[in-house]
Amino acid sequence: MIAELGLAALWLAAALAALQTIAGFLAVRANEPTALGALIRPAAVVQGLFAALSFCALLYVFAITDLSVKLVASNSHALKPMVFKLSGAWGNHEGSMLLWVTVMALAGGLIAMIERRLPDRTMQAVLAAQGFVALGFYAFLLLSSNPFERLPVPAEVGMGLNPLLQDIGLAFHPPTLYFGYVGLSIAFSFAVGALLTRQVTPDFARAMRPWVLGAWVFLTVGITAGSYWAYYELGWGGWWFWDPVENASLMPWLAATALLHSASVLAARDALRVWTIMLGVVAFSMSMLGTFLVRSGILTSVHSFAVDPERGTFILLLLAIYIGGALLLFGLRASTISEGERFAIASREGALVVNNVMLSAILAIVLLGTLYPLLTEAFDVRVSVGPPYFNPVGAIFVIPMLLVMAVGPLLRWRRDRFARISREVAVLGAILLAGLVLVALLGEVALLPLLGLALAAMLAVASFLPLRGRKLIRVPIATWGMVVAHFGIAVALFGMASESAFTEERLAALQPGTTTRVGDWSVTLDAIVPVAGPNWTAIEGQLSARLGDGEPIALRPQSRTFWAPPQQTAESVLATRWNGQLYAVMGDAAGDGRWQVRLWWKPFVTFIWYGGLLIALGGVLALVGRVMEDLKRRHVRRRAAARREDVPPQDARPEDARPKNAHLKDSAT
């Protein structure tokens, strides 16, 4: 009964999305208030409620392990812990798409409830575009990927969730990414609405900016959490592999970063109008492309959902409709958008444009490296594109981008002179040079890690230079957000470069009682013991690790065997210190009573994720600051409007209140 209720709620949400779309476009076309136009906002709100009801029904059938529902039988098991039962609701193709459309519908309803800054006609166009995007996903769920499909005969036991997904990371990583993707769908709807009504104004940018900032924060957290999840769960010892599905989440983040800066310039300085609209379309295009790659079955990855070509074709059709239509609209309307305010190359706007070009180039590099193997495979040529391509080619644009990012916040808006900041530039140049020399003296370090460490030091100092000469208590919260986010990039870059430059690896075959070394650590295999979990058994290595002359610590890596579904995984363990992590993985038996143990010492690797969290924190501060500024601006406007209403018209003033000699002026007139 609950599954049928969820399906009915999904159909009703789809019907309301259709109503929202049709009413919105008809109201925009009429160019005047209509009865249909009055239905758009309520339809968006109720649609969000029905979508949320549908997703709650899915959570319930997973919580009780209703094996008469096909999706539950295929992705759950009665013996799983409750947290994995619930997270299993979105750890599959159909459930993840339902979560996507639910968040999209709730976001559309929130826009309809609170957004009052834009003209009614523009808001109607925005909500119509949002409804149209949601309608495609409803059609995909109802016609191709029904999450509530019943089995003719209930299954006796569930097949269980992929063991690689039976981790707490599943509870956080996918939802945060989906919140980010949905935020970009809202930016896309704002861009389409502004194009339809030709209202690309600072008010439009201010309305869109909080959604872009929120999407960017969630994408940052999602990518950071996903990186750490893969790092400790897969047992490969790396934090980023340029996996195609990793790239699928990175590409929207790159586009969203460029869009965020462009929208801020439009909101504050009424410039970069066309650039902002274009990036709004591109950012959502990248999230749709990622959805297609992950769910089409054309990629081989531990992250991928589904191997059904029909589903991939459906998503490809949606991709063509949404992105093709938006690009066509952009081509037809871009020439009608006024240029906006001009600015000099030597200005903060100029620096932001340069960095947006660099981000776009990096996006193109990642996109090419992701799609190229698919293109060659179509001609029966298999190639692999990985770090040897992405790292050096991407560095060509990352390095100048970081240099401009260090200097850009020091420039003034509109027009400036580089000579004015020559002292600061000289200091940053000295730090960069000193960093290069210092790291080079430490030993043999490859070129890219060497540059990364020096640039991290320079950027860490540069991120705080915009605060010079200012009372810190009076610095706007949004400015603090920029400072923290840029400092987070420096911290993450330091972690990436350190991990690449100084990691030590040791693969040993140990008998119980024998010891090996990696870095300054000595590791002893004490014993091998069998252990059992709720739906798995494992061989556990009991290790004692000692850093220098310190006290030994216990490490318990496992080689697990799951039976629902059958699969073997390596469960790594980490010993974290302020200056790095010891990473241990248990392997198979090597004969003669020996067992394979793989160890890494990774100096400062944790700074990668500390930096990611700082970047997200900077985004949160910027979001809070911008919202507070918008609220203050609205308050000032309301007070000004109230004053105007309190002042009586000129001809309504009493006779004795008229200026002296007014009768003489009237006579002369």
C-alpha positions as CSV (number, residue, x, y, z in Angstrom):
1,M,0.0,0.0,0.0
2,I,2.8,2.4,0.8
3,A,4.5,1.7,-2.5
4,E,1.3,2.5,-4.3
5,L,0.9,5.7,-2.3
6,G,4.4,6.7,-3.3
7,L,3.7,6.0,-6.9
8,A,0.5,8.0,-6.8
9,A,2.3,10.9,-5.2
10,L,4.9,10.8,-8.0
11,W,2.2,10.9,-10.7
12,L,0.5,13.9,-9.0
13,A,3.8,15.7,-8.7
14,A,4.4,15.1,-12.4
15,A,0.9,16.4,-13.2
16,L,1.6,19.6,-11.2
17,A,5.0,20.0,-13.0
18,A,3.1,19.9,-16.3
19,L,0.6,22.5,-15.0
20,Q,3.4,24.7,-13.8
21,T,5.2,24.4,-17.1
22,I,2.2,25.1,-19.4
23,A,0.8,27.9,-17.2
24,G,4.2,29.5,-16.9
25,F,4.9,29.6,-20.6
26,L,1.4,30.8,-21.5
27,A,1.6,33.6,-18.9
28,V,5.0,34.7,-20.2
29,R,3.6,34.7,-23.8
30,A,0.5,36.7,-22.7
31,N,2.7,39.4,-21.2
32,E,0.0,40.4,-18.8
33,P,-1.6,39.0,-15.6
34,T,-3.7,35.9,-16.2
35,A,-5.7,33.4,-14.2
36,L,-3.2,30.7,-15.2
37,G,-0.3,32.8,-14.0
38,A,-1.8,32.8,-10.5
39,L,-1.5,29.0,-10.4
40,I,2.2,28.8,-11.0
41,R,3.6,29.5,-7.5
42,P,1.0,27.2,-5.7
43,A,1.6,24.4,-8.2
44,A,5.3,24.6,-7.6
45,V,4.9,24.4,-3.8
46,V,2.4,21.5,-3.9
47,Q,4.5,19.7,-6.4
48,G,7.4,19.8,-3.9
49,L,5.2,18.3,-1.2
50,F,4.0,15.4,-3.4
51,A,7.6,14.6,-4.5
52,A,8.7,14.6,-0.8
53,L,5.8,12.3,0.0
54,S,6.9,9.9,-2.7
55,F,10.5,9.8,-1.5
56,C,9.4,9.3,2.1
57,A,7.4,6.3,0.9
58,L,10.5,4.9,-0.7
59,L,12.5,5.3,2.5
60,Y,9.7,3.5,4.4
61,V,9.7,0.4,2.1
62,F,13.5,0.2,2.4
63,A,13.3,0.6,6.2
64,I,10.9,-2.3,6.6
65,T,12.7,-4.3,3.8
66,D,9.5,-4.8,1.7
67,L,10.8,-7.5,-0.6
68,S,7.7,-7.3,-2.8
69,V,9.1,-4.1,-4.2
70,K,11.6,-4.9,-6.9
71,L,14.0,-2.1,-6.0
72,V,14.2,-3.2,-2.4
73,A,14.7,-6.9,-3.3
74,S,17.5,-5.9,-5.7
75,N,19.4,-3.5,-3.3
76,S,18.7,-4.5,0.3
77,H,18.7,-7.3,2.7
78,A,17.0,-7.9,6.0
79,L,20.3,-8.4,7.9
80,K,21.7,-5.0,6.9
81,P,22.1,-2.3,9.6
82,M,19.3,0.3,9.4
83,V,21.7,3.1,8.2
84,F,22.5,1.0,5.2
85,K,18.9,0.1,4.6
86,L,17.9,3.8,4.5
87,S,21.0,4.9,2.5
88,G,20.3,2.0,0.1
89,A,17.2,3.9,-1.0
90,W,19.5,6.2,-3.0
91,G,22.4,3.8,-3.5
92,N,20.8,2.6,-6.8
93,H,19.7,4.0,-10.1
94,E,15.9,4.5,-9.5
95,G,16.2,5.8,-5.9
96,S,19.0,8.2,-6.7
97,M,16.9,9.7,-9.5
98,L,13.9,10.0,-7.2
99,L,16.1,11.8,-4.7
100,W,17.3,14.1,-7.5
101,V,13.8,15.1,-8.6
102,T,12.6,15.4,-5.0
103,V,15.3,17.9,-4.1
104,M,14.6,19.7,-7.4
105,A,10.8,20.0,-6.7
106,L,11.4,21.2,-3.1
107,A,13.8,23.8,-4.3
108,G,11.3,25.0,-6.9
109,G,8.7,25.2,-4.3
110,L,11.0,27.2,-2.1
111,I,11.7,29.7,-4.9
112,A,8.0,30.1,-5.5
113,M,7.5,30.8,-1.8
114,I,10.3,33.3,-1.0
115,E,11.5,34.9,-4.2
116,R,10.0,38.4,-4.7
117,R,12.9,40.4,-6.2
118,L,12.3,39.7,-9.9
119,P,9.4,41.0,-12.0
120,D,6.4,38.6,-12.0
121,R,6.9,37.8,-15.7
122,T,10.5,36.8,-15.2
123,M,9.6,34.7,-12.2
124,Q,6.9,32.9,-14.2
125,A,9.4,32.1,-16.9
126,V,11.9,30.8,-14.2
127,L,9.3,28.5,-12.6
128,A,8.1,27.4,-16.0
129,A,11.6,26.4,-17.0
130,Q,12.1,24.6,-13.6
131,G,8.9,22.7,-14.1
132,F,9.9,21.7,-17.6
133,V,13.2,20.3,-16.3
134,A,11.5,18.4,-13.5
135,L,8.9,17.1,-15.9
136,G,11.5,15.3,-17.9
137,F,12.8,13.6,-14.8
138,Y,9.3,12.6,-13.8
139,A,8.8,11.0,-17.2
140,F,12.1,9.2,-16.9
141,L,11.1,7.7,-13.5
142,L,7.5,6.9,-14.4
143,L,8.1,5.5,-17.9
144,S,11.6,4.0,-17.6
145,S,12.8,3.6,-14.0
146,N,9.8,3.1,-11.7
147,P,11.1,2.9,-8.1
148,F,7.9,1.4,-6.8
149,E,7.6,-1.5,-9.3
150,R,6.2,-4.6,-7.6
151,L,7.4,-8.2,-8.1
152,P,4.8,-10.8,-9.1
153,V,6.0,-12.9,-6.2
154,P,7.8,-11.3,-3.3
155,A,11.5,-12.3,-3.0
156,E,12.5,-14.6,-0.1
157,V,15.7,-12.7,0.6
158,G,17.1,-9.5,-0.8
159,M,20.2,-9.5,-3.0
160,G,21.8,-6.8,-0.8
161,L,23.6,-3.6,-1.5
162,N,26.9,-3.4,-3.3
163,P,29.5,-4.0,-0.5
164,L,31.5,-1.0,-1.7
165,L,28.5,1.1,-0.9
166,Q,27.9,-0.4,2.5
167,D,29.7,2.5,4.2
168,I,28.6,5.6,6.1
169,G,29.9,7.6,3.1
170,L,26.9,6.6,1.2
171,A,24.7,8.5,3.6
172,F,26.5,11.8,2.8
173,H,28.3,11.7,-0.5
174,P,25.4,11.2,-3.0
175,P,22.9,13.5,-1.3
176,T,25.3,16.4,-1.2
177,L,26.2,16.0,-4.8
178,Y,22.5,15.9,-5.8
179,F,21.9,19.1,-3.8
180,G,24.7,20.7,-5.8
181,Y,23.3,19.4,-9.1
182,V,19.8,20.6,-8.3
183,G,21.2,24.0,-7.4
184,L,22.7,24.2,-10.9
185,S,19.3,23.3,-12.4
186,I,17.9,26.3,-10.6
187,A,20.6,28.5,-12.0
188,F,19.8,27.1,-15.4
189,S,16.1,27.9,-14.9
190,F,17.0,31.5,-13.9
191,A,19.2,31.8,-17.0
192,V,16.4,30.5,-19.3
193,G,13.8,32.8,-17.6
194,A,16.0,35.8,-18.0
195,L,16.6,35.0,-21.6
196,L,12.9,34.6,-22.3
197,T,12.1,38.0,-20.8
198,R,15.4,39.7,-21.7
199,Q,15.7,40.7,-18.0
200,V,19.5,40.1,-17.4
201,T,19.9,42.6,-14.6
202,P,21.8,42.9,-11.3
203,D,18.5,41.9,-9.5
204,F,18.5,38.7,-11.6
205,A,22.0,37.9,-10.5
206,R,21.2,38.6,-6.9
207,A,18.3,36.3,-7.0
208,M,20.3,33.5,-8.7
209,R,23.5,34.0,-6.7
210,P,22.4,32.3,-3.4
211,W,21.4,29.2,-5.3
212,V,24.7,29.1,-7.2
213,L,26.6,29.6,-3.9
214,G,24.6,26.9,-2.2
215,A,25.1,24.5,-5.1
216,W,28.8,25.2,-5.1
217,V,29.1,24.5,-1.4
218,F,27.3,21.2,-1.6
219,L,29.3,20.2,-4.7
220,T,32.5,21.1,-2.8
221,V,31.5,19.0,0.3
222,G,30.3,16.2,-1.9
223,I,33.5,16.0,-3.9
224,T,35.6,16.2,-0.7
225,A,33.6,13.5,1.0
226,G,33.6,11.3,-2.1
227,S,37.4,11.7,-2.4
228,Y,38.0,10.6,1.2
229,W,35.4,7.8,0.9
230,A,37.2,6.3,-2.1
231,Y,40.5,6.9,-0.4
232,Y,39.8,4.7,2.6
233,E,37.2,2.3,1.2
234,L,38.7,1.1,-2.1
235,G,42.1,0.3,-0.6
236,W,44.0,1.7,-3.5
237,G,45.9,4.3,-1.5
238,G,45.0,7.3,-3.6
239,W,42.7,10.3,-3.1
240,W,41.9,11.0,-6.8
241,F,42.2,8.6,-9.8
242,W,40.7,10.7,-12.6
243,D,38.0,8.1,-12.8
244,P,35.4,9.1,-15.4
245,V,32.7,9.3,-12.7
246,E,35.0,11.4,-10.5
247,N,35.3,13.7,-13.5
248,A,31.6,13.8,-13.9
249,S,31.3,15.5,-10.5
250,L,34.4,17.7,-11.0
251,M,33.2,19.2,-14.3
252,P,30.0,20.8,-12.8
253,W,32.1,22.2,-9.9
254,L,34.5,23.9,-12.3
255,A,31.6,25.4,-14.3
256,A,29.8,26.5,-11.0
257,T,33.0,28.1,-9.8
258,A,33.2,30.3,-12.9
259,L,29.4,31.0,-12.7
260,L,29.7,32.0,-9.1
261,H,32.3,34.7,-9.8
262,S,30.6,35.9,-12.9
263,A,27.2,36.2,-11.1
264,S,28.9,38.2,-8.3
265,V,30.3,40.7,-10.8
266,L,26.9,41.1,-12.5
267,A,25.2,41.6,-9.1
268,A,27.7,44.1,-7.9
269,R,28.9,45.9,-11.0
270,D,26.3,45.1,-13.7
271,A,28.9,43.5,-16.0
272,L,29.5,40.1,-17.6
273,R,25.8,39.7,-18.5
274,V,26.2,37.3,-21.5
275,W,29.0,35.4,-19.7
276,T,26.8,34.8,-16.7
277,I,23.9,33.4,-18.9
278,M,26.3,31.2,-20.8
279,L,27.9,29.7,-17.7
280,G,24.4,29.1,-16.2
281,V,23.7,26.9,-19.2
282,V,27.1,25.2,-19.3
283,A,27.1,24.4,-15.5
284,F,23.8,22.5,-15.8
285,S,24.9,20.9,-19.0
286,M,27.9,19.4,-17.2
287,S,25.6,18.0,-14.4
288,M,23.3,16.5,-17.1
289,L,26.3,15.0,-18.9
290,G,27.5,13.5,-15.7
291,T,24.1,12.0,-15.1
292,F,24.2,10.5,-18.6
293,L,27.7,9.1,-18.2
294,V,26.9,7.5,-14.8
295,R,23.6,6.0,-15.7
296,S,23.9,5.0,-19.3
297,G,26.1,2.0,-18.8
298,I,28.8,3.3,-21.2
299,L,31.3,3.7,-18.4
300,T,33.0,1.0,-16.4
301,S,33.4,2.3,-12.8
302,V,32.6,1.3,-9.3
303,H,30.5,4.5,-9.1
304,S,28.3,3.7,-12.1
305,F,24.6,3.0,-11.8
306,A,22.7,0.8,-14.3
307,V,23.9,-0.9,-17.5
308,D,20.7,-0.4,-19.4
309,P,21.2,1.3,-22.8
310,E,17.5,2.2,-23.0
311,R,17.8,4.3,-19.9
312,G,21.0,6.0,-21.3
313,T,19.1,6.8,-24.5
314,F,16.3,8.4,-22.4
315,I,18.7,10.6,-20.5
316,L,20.6,11.5,-23.7
317,L,17.2,12.6,-25.2
318,L,16.6,14.8,-22.1
319,L,20.2,16.2,-22.5
320,A,19.5,17.1,-26.1
321,I,16.2,18.7,-25.3
322,Y,17.3,20.8,-22.3
323,I,20.8,21.8,-23.4
324,G,20.1,22.0,-27.1
325,G,17.1,24.1,-26.5
326,A,18.9,26.4,-24.1
327,L,21.8,26.8,-26.4
328,L,19.4,27.6,-29.3
329,L,17.6,30.1,-27.1
330,F,21.0,31.6,-26.1
331,G,22.0,31.9,-29.7
332,L,18.8,33.7,-30.6
333,R,18.6,36.0,-27.6
334,A,22.3,36.7,-26.7
335,S,22.5,39.6,-29.2
336,T,19.6,41.3,-27.5
337,I,21.3,41.4,-24.1
338,S,22.9,44.7,-23.5
339,E,26.7,44.7,-22.9
340,G,26.6,46.1,-19.3
341,E,29.2,48.2,-17.7
342,R,32.7,48.3,-19.2
343,F,35.9,47.7,-17.2
344,A,39.6,47.8,-17.8
345,I,41.8,44.7,-18.1
346,A,43.7,45.9,-15.0
347,S,40.8,45.6,-12.7
348,R,39.2,43.0,-10.4
349,E,36.6,42.2,-13.1
350,G,39.5,41.7,-15.6
351,A,41.1,39.2,-13.2
352,L,37.9,37.3,-12.7
353,V,37.4,37.1,-16.5
354,V,41.0,35.7,-16.9
355,N,40.3,33.1,-14.2
356,N,36.9,32.2,-15.7
357,V,38.7,31.6,-19.0
358,M,41.3,29.3,-17.2
359,L,38.5,27.4,-15.5
360,S,36.7,26.9,-18.8
361,A,39.9,25.6,-20.3
362,I,40.4,23.2,-17.5
363,L,36.8,22.1,-17.9
364,A,37.5,21.4,-21.6
365,I,40.6,19.4,-20.7
366,V,38.7,17.2,-18.3
367,L,35.7,16.8,-20.7
368,L,38.0,15.8,-23.5
369,G,39.9,13.3,-21.3
370,T,36.7,11.8,-20.1
371,L,35.0,11.4,-23.5
372,Y,38.0,10.6,-25.7
373,P,38.2,6.9,-24.6
374,L,34.5,6.5,-25.4
375,L,35.0,8.0,-28.9
376,T,38.0,5.7,-29.7
377,E,36.2,2.7,-28.4
378,A,33.5,3.3,-31.0
379,F,36.2,2.6,-33.5
380,D,37.4,-0.5,-31.7
381,V,40.5,1.3,-30.3
382,R,40.8,1.1,-26.5
383,V,42.8,3.8,-24.8
384,S,43.2,4.8,-21.2
385,V,43.4,8.5,-20.2
386,G,44.7,9.1,-16.7
387,P,47.2,11.3,-14.6
388,P,49.9,11.4,-17.4
389,Y,47.4,13.5,-19.4
390,F,45.3,15.3,-16.8
391,N,48.1,16.5,-14.5
392,P,50.5,18.2,-16.9
393,V,48.0,19.4,-19.4
394,G,45.7,20.8,-16.6
395,A,48.7,22.4,-14.9
396,I,49.2,24.6,-18.0
397,F,46.0,26.5,-17.0
398,V,45.9,25.8,-13.2
399,I,49.3,27.6,-12.6
400,P,48.4,30.9,-14.2
401,M,44.9,30.7,-12.7
402,L,46.5,30.5,-9.2
403,L,48.8,33.4,-9.9
404,V,45.9,35.6,-11.0
405,M,43.8,34.4,-8.1
406,A,46.6,35.6,-5.7
407,V,46.7,39.1,-7.3
408,G,43.1,39.6,-8.4
409,P,41.5,40.4,-5.0
410,L,44.1,43.2,-4.5
411,L,42.8,45.1,-7.6
412,R,40.1,47.7,-7.5
413,W,36.8,47.4,-9.4
414,R,36.4,49.0,-12.8
415,R,39.9,50.3,-13.3
416,D,43.3,50.1,-11.6
417,R,47.0,50.2,-12.1
418,F,49.3,47.3,-11.4
419,A,51.9,49.7,-10.2
420,R,49.7,50.4,-7.2
421,I,50.1,46.9,-5.9
422,S,53.7,46.4,-7.0
423,R,54.9,46.0,-3.4
424,E,52.4,43.2,-2.7
425,V,53.2,41.5,-5.9
426,A,57.0,41.7,-5.1
427,V,56.3,40.1,-1.7
428,L,54.3,37.3,-3.3
429,G,57.0,36.8,-5.9
430,A,59.6,36.5,-3.2
431,I,57.6,33.9,-1.3
432,L,57.1,31.9,-4.5
433,L,60.8,32.0,-5.3
434,A,61.8,31.1,-1.7
435,G,59.4,28.2,-1.7
436,L,60.8,26.8,-4.9
437,V,64.4,27.0,-3.6
438,L,63.5,25.6,-0.2
439,V,61.6,22.6,-1.6
440,A,64.3,21.9,-4.2
441,L,66.9,21.8,-1.4
442,L,64.9,19.2,0.5
443,G,65.6,16.5,-2.1
444,E,64.5,15.2,-5.4
445,V,61.0,16.5,-6.0
446,A,59.2,16.3,-9.4
447,L,58.4,19.6,-11.1
448,L,54.6,19.7,-10.6
449,P,54.8,18.9,-6.8
450,L,57.6,21.5,-6.5
451,L,55.5,24.2,-8.1
452,G,52.4,23.1,-6.1
453,L,54.2,23.5,-2.8
454,A,55.6,26.9,-3.7
455,L,52.3,28.1,-5.1
456,A,50.5,26.9,-1.9
457,A,52.8,29.0,0.3
458,M,52.3,32.1,-2.0
459,L,48.5,31.7,-2.1
460,A,48.2,31.2,1.6
461,V,49.8,34.6,2.2
462,A,47.9,36.2,-0.7
463,S,44.5,35.0,0.6
464,F,44.8,37.3,3.7
465,L,46.2,40.4,1.9
466,P,42.7,41.8,1.1
467,L,42.4,42.3,4.9
468,R,45.4,44.6,5.2
469,G,44.8,48.0,6.6
470,R,41.2,47.2,7.6
471,K,39.6,46.8,11.0
472,L,38.8,43.1,11.0
473,I,35.5,43.5,12.9
474,R,34.2,45.7,10.0
475,V,35.2,43.4,7.2
476,P,32.0,42.1,5.5
477,I,31.2,38.5,6.1
478,A,31.2,37.8,2.3
479,T,34.8,39.1,2.2
480,W,35.7,36.7,5.0
481,G,34.2,34.0,2.9
482,M,36.5,34.8,0.0
483,V,39.5,34.9,2.3
484,V,38.7,31.5,3.9
485,A,37.9,29.8,0.5
486,H,41.1,31.0,-1.1
487,F,43.1,29.9,2.0
488,G,41.3,26.6,1.7
489,I,42.6,26.2,-1.9
490,A,46.1,26.9,-0.6
491,V,45.8,24.2,2.1
492,A,44.3,21.6,-0.3
493,L,47.1,22.4,-2.8
494,F,49.7,21.9,-0.1
495,G,48.2,18.5,0.8
496,M,48.1,17.4,-2.9
497,A,51.6,18.4,-3.6
498,S,53.0,16.9,-0.4
499,E,51.2,13.6,-1.0
500,S,52.6,13.5,-4.5
501,A,56.1,14.5,-3.5
502,F,56.8,12.6,-0.3
503,T,54.6,9.5,-0.2
504,E,56.5,6.2,0.6
505,E,55.0,2.8,-0.2
506,R,55.9,-0.6,1.1
507,L,54.5,-4.0,-0.1
508,A,55.7,-6.8,2.3
509,A,54.9,-10.5,2.8
510,L,55.0,-10.9,6.6
511,Q,54.8,-13.9,9.0
512,P,53.2,-13.3,12.4
513,G,55.9,-11.7,14.6
514,T,57.9,-10.1,11.7
515,T,58.4,-6.4,11.2
516,T,58.8,-4.0,8.2
517,R,59.3,-0.3,7.9
518,V,57.8,2.5,5.8
519,G,58.9,6.1,6.4
520,D,59.6,6.6,10.1
521,W,57.1,3.8,11.0
522,S,57.9,0.3,12.0
523,V,55.0,-2.1,11.6
524,T,54.7,-5.6,13.0
525,L,52.2,-8.3,12.1
526,D,51.2,-9.8,15.4
527,A,48.5,-12.3,14.3
528,I,45.9,-13.3,11.7
529,V,42.4,-13.9,13.1
530,P,39.0,-14.6,11.5
531,V,36.1,-12.2,12.4
532,A,32.4,-12.1,11.4
533,G,30.1,-9.2,10.8
534,P,26.3,-8.9,10.2
535,N,26.6,-9.9,6.5
536,W,30.2,-10.7,6.0
537,T,33.2,-12.6,7.3
538,A,36.8,-11.4,7.2
539,I,40.5,-12.3,7.7
540,E,41.8,-9.6,10.0
541,G,45.5,-8.7,10.3
542,Q,46.4,-7.5,13.8
543,L,49.2,-5.0,13.3
544,S,51.3,-2.9,15.8
545,A,52.6,0.3,14.4
546,R,55.2,2.5,16.1
547,L,56.3,6.0,15.0
548,G,60.0,6.4,15.9
549,D,60.3,5.6,19.6
550,G,56.7,6.2,20.4
551,E,54.1,3.9,21.9
552,P,52.7,1.2,19.5
553,I,49.2,1.6,18.2
554,A,46.9,-1.2,17.0
555,L,45.8,-1.4,13.4
556,R,43.2,-3.9,12.2
557,P,42.9,-4.0,8.4
558,Q,40.6,-6.7,7.0
559,S,40.0,-8.7,3.8
560,R,36.2,-9.1,3.9
561,T,33.9,-11.5,2.1
562,F,30.3,-10.5,1.7
563,W,27.5,-13.0,1.0
564,A,24.7,-10.6,0.1
565,P,25.8,-10.1,-2.7
566,P,29.0,-12.2,-2.9
567,Q,32.0,-9.9,-3.1
568,Q,35.4,-9.5,-1.6
569,T,36.7,-6.1,-0.4
570,A,39.8,-4.7,1.3
571,E,39.0,-2.6,4.4
572,S,41.9,-0.3,5.0
573,V,42.9,1.3,8.3
574,L,44.4,4.7,8.9
575,A,46.7,6.0,11.6
576,T,46.5,9.8,11.5
577,R,49.1,12.2,12.8
578,W,49.3,16.0,12.4
579,N,51.8,15.6,9.6
580,G,50.3,12.7,7.7
581,Q,48.6,9.3,7.7
582,L,49.9,5.7,7.8
583,Y,47.6,3.7,5.5
584,A,47.5,-0.2,5.8
585,V,45.7,-2.7,3.6
586,M,45.5,-6.5,4.2
587,G,46.1,-8.7,1.2
588,D,45.9,-12.5,0.5
589,A,48.0,-15.3,1.8
590,A,51.5,-15.5,0.2
591,G,52.4,-19.0,1.2
592,D,54.8,-20.3,3.9
593,G,52.6,-18.7,6.6
594,R,53.1,-15.2,5.2
595,W,50.5,-12.6,4.4
596,Q,50.6,-9.7,2.0
597,V,50.5,-6.3,3.8
598,R,50.6,-3.0,1.9
599,L,51.6,0.1,3.7
600,W,51.8,3.8,2.7
601,W,53.2,6.8,4.6
602,K,51.5,9.9,3.2
603,P,52.8,13.2,4.6
604,F,50.2,15.9,5.0
605,V,47.6,14.1,3.0
606,T,44.9,15.1,5.4
607,F,45.4,18.7,4.3
608,I,43.6,17.9,1.1
609,W,40.3,17.4,2.9
610,Y,40.9,20.1,5.5
611,G,41.3,22.4,2.5
612,G,38.1,21.2,0.9
613,L,36.2,21.8,4.1
614,L,37.7,25.3,4.4
615,I,36.6,26.0,0.8
616,A,33.1,24.9,1.6
617,L,33.2,27.0,4.9
618,G,34.2,30.0,2.8
619,G,31.2,29.4,0.5
620,V,28.9,29.3,3.6
621,L,30.3,32.5,4.9
622,A,29.9,34.2,1.5
623,L,26.3,32.9,1.3
624,V,25.4,34.2,4.7
625,G,27.0,37.6,4.0
626,R,25.2,37.9,0.6
627,V,21.9,37.0,2.1
628,M,22.4,39.6,4.9
629,E,23.3,42.2,2.3
630,D,20.2,41.4,0.3
631,L,18.0,41.6,3.4
632,K,19.5,44.9,4.3
633,R,19.0,46.2,0.8
634,R,15.3,45.2,0.9
635,H,14.9,46.9,4.2
636,V,16.3,50.1,2.9
637,R,14.0,49.9,-0.1
638,R,11.0,49.3,2.0
639,R,11.8,52.3,4.3
640,A,12.3,54.5,1.2
641,A,9.0,53.4,-0.2
642,A,7.3,54.0,3.1
643,R,8.6,57.5,3.2
644,R,7.4,58.2,-0.3
645,E,3.9,57.0,0.7
646,D,3.9,59.2,3.8
647,V,4.7,62.4,1.9
648,P,1.4,63.9,0.4
649,P,1.3,65.0,-3.2
650,Q,2.3,68.6,-4.0
651,D,-1.3,69.7,-4.9
652,A,-2.7,68.1,-1.8
653,R,-0.7,70.3,0.7
654,P,-2.7,72.8,2.7
655,E,-2.6,76.4,1.5
656,D,-0.6,77.5,4.6
657,A,2.0,74.9,3.9
658,R,2.9,76.2,0.5
659,P,6.2,78.1,0.1
660,K,6.2,81.8,0.5
661,N,5.5,83.8,-2.7
662,A,4.0,80.8,-4.3
663,H,1.0,82.8,-5.5
664,L,3.4,85.1,-7.4
665,K,4.9,82.1,-9.2
666,D,1.4,80.9,-10.0
667,S,0.5,84.2,-11.5
668,A,3.7,84.4,-13.5
669,T,3.0,81.0,-14.8
